[in-house]
Amino acid sequence: MTSPSQQIMRLGFGFAASQALRVIIELGIPDLLVTGKRSVIELAAATQSNSEALYRVMRLLAAEGVFSEVSPRHFELTDLGAALRCDRPGPRDFIHMINSEAYLAFEQLLHSVRSGKPAFDKVFGSPRFDWLSEHPEQAALFQRAMVALSQGSNEAVAEAYDFRPFTRVVDLGGGHGQLLSEILKRNPHLDGVLFDLPSGVAAAQQGAGGALPRTDFVAGDFFESVPAGDLYVLKKVIHDWDDERSEAILRNCRKAMPSNGKVLLAETLVPPGDQPSQIKYVDVVMLAVTGGLERTEAQYASLFAAAGLKLNRVIPTQGPISIIEASAA
Ligand SMILES: C[S@@+](CC[C@H](N)C(=O)[O-])C[C@H]1O[C@@H](n2cnc3c(N)ncnc32)[C@H](O)[C@@H]1O
């Protein structure tokens, strides 16, 4: 049995495992092990790395079950490590992304806790999405990470809601377009609008999230205005923003939609109490990186009310994400 002090130390070492994962992803180690076991000397040669240093990082990750050291200094991929292969849609881009700028911002988490403001802005000199707009490579990685993070949830949202009453669905902050693609696939009567910053629209136009027939691609700023439509879908968008900014986006939806229009937020609700949940990690990442937050149902209800909308119902999906539906108040 590990003592409380050993357990807490393990938690405190989380950063080391996190960065070690990023390193082996950047070096492409999981892909080099797809064909079977390899020596660390071969892996170091293939990745222009120092074999002794690479060995130490792989030994740490083997202790966490990512690799298996099947004979001295020879590693195989485990099922856990295989989730990082580049041919598996999954967490590799997300782990890479979160351990880049977000990681650096996290070093200043105390600033966020003292001020309530995103540490990212202090460390990088501009807000997260402004910074991404000026760093296309990181913006592309961000969009790939969103695809990875979205696995399964787009289908779950598209399945769980009845889109028949609507004609024109606007996916605000739709990024790579995976959700809109799933909605349009199931609802041939619908037209779509993919609305995002130029980097998001570019990813969607290049087909990052699948086919987008009957779609207008619109680059813009949802704090300024939003395109007309009778259904607004915002998946993992409102969680990026504090209440004031979120209200501004929702007020723009309210202004642009007809009286029978609806707004759907697709978000993961924060569970009550001490229940372990990944969303509690995402929430603190939002605090430090974008200044956003994860919310409870009651918090979404008051956000809608402040924007002239009312929360109608929360629709569960097959996954952890819920659909929070609102109409004009
Ligand atoms: C967390 S991502 C979610 C993307 C996508 N909806 C998904 O579920 O994967 C937030 C999206 O909002 C977009 N965004 C951020 N600021 C924006 C703005 N001012 N106007 C329009 N889109 C914006 C980002 O480019 C990004 O694609």
The ligand as an SDF file (V2000), in Angstrom:
LIG
                    3D

 27 29  0  0  0  0  0  0  0  0999 V2000
  -12.7110   24.4220  -28.4880 C   0  0  0  0  0  0  0  0  0  0  0  0
  -12.8760   24.7090  -30.1990 S   0  0  0  0  0  0  0  0  0  0  0  0
  -14.3080   23.7490  -30.6150 C   0  0  0  0  0  0  0  0  0  0  0  0
  -14.3460   23.3690  -32.0670 C   0  0  0  0  0  0  0  0  0  0  0  0
  -15.4850   22.4490  -32.4660 C   0  0  0  0  0  0  0  0  0  0  0  0
  -16.7800   23.0650  -32.2620 N   0  0  0  0  0  0  0  0  0  0  0  0
  -15.3880   21.1180  -31.7660 C   0  0  0  0  0  0  0  0  0  0  0  0
  -16.3120   20.7470  -31.0550 O   0  0  0  0  0  0  0  0  0  0  0  0
  -14.3730   20.4110  -31.9000 O   0  0  0  0  0  0  0  0  0  0  0  0
  -13.4760   26.3850  -30.2870 C   0  0  0  0  0  0  0  0  0  0  0  0
  -13.6090   26.9370  -31.6890 C   0  0  0  0  0  0  0  0  0  0  0  0
  -14.0430   28.3140  -31.6020 O   0  0  0  0  0  0  0  0  0  0  0  0
  -13.3600   29.0460  -32.6130 C   0  0  0  0  0  0  0  0  0  0  0  0
  -13.3390   30.4730  -32.2430 N   0  0  0  0  0  0  0  0  0  0  0  0
  -12.6150   31.0500  -31.2490 C   0  0  0  0  0  0  0  0  0  0  0  0
  -12.8550   32.3740  -31.2110 N   0  0  0  0  0  0  0  0  0  0  0  0
  -13.7510   32.6460  -32.1980 C   0  0  0  0  0  0  0  0  0  0  0  0
  -14.3870   33.8370  -32.6350 C   0  0  0  0  0  0  0  0  0  0  0  0
  -14.1370   35.0150  -32.0480 N   0  0  0  0  0  0  0  0  0  0  0  0
  -15.2820   33.7530  -33.6670 N   0  0  0  0  0  0  0  0  0  0  0  0
  -15.5150   32.5450  -34.2660 C   0  0  0  0  0  0  0  0  0  0  0  0
  -14.9380   31.3720  -33.8840 N   0  0  0  0  0  0  0  0  0  0  0  0
  -14.0650   31.4210  -32.8650 C   0  0  0  0  0  0  0  0  0  0  0  0
  -11.9610   28.4080  -32.6350 C   0  0  0  0  0  0  0  0  0  0  0  0
  -11.2630   28.6910  -33.8210 O   0  0  0  0  0  0  0  0  0  0  0  0
  -12.3110   26.9330  -32.4830 C   0  0  0  0  0  0  0  0  0  0  0  0
  -12.5000   26.2810  -33.7320 O   0  0  0  0  0  0  0  0  0  0  0  0
  1  2  1  0
  2  3  1  0
  2 10  1  0
  3  4  1  0
  4  5  1  0
  5  6  1  0
  5  7  1  0
  7  8  2  0
  7  9  1  0
 10 11  1  0
 11 12  1  0
 11 26  1  0
 12 13  1  0
 13 14  1  0
 13 24  1  0
 14 15  1  0
 14 23  1  0
 15 16  2  0
 16 17  1  0
 17 18  1  0
 17 23  2  0
 18 19  1  0
 18 20  2  0
 20 21  1  0
 21 22  2  0
 22 23  1  0
 24 25  1  0
 24 26  1  0
 26 27  1  0
M  CHG  2   2   1   9  -1
M  END
$$$$
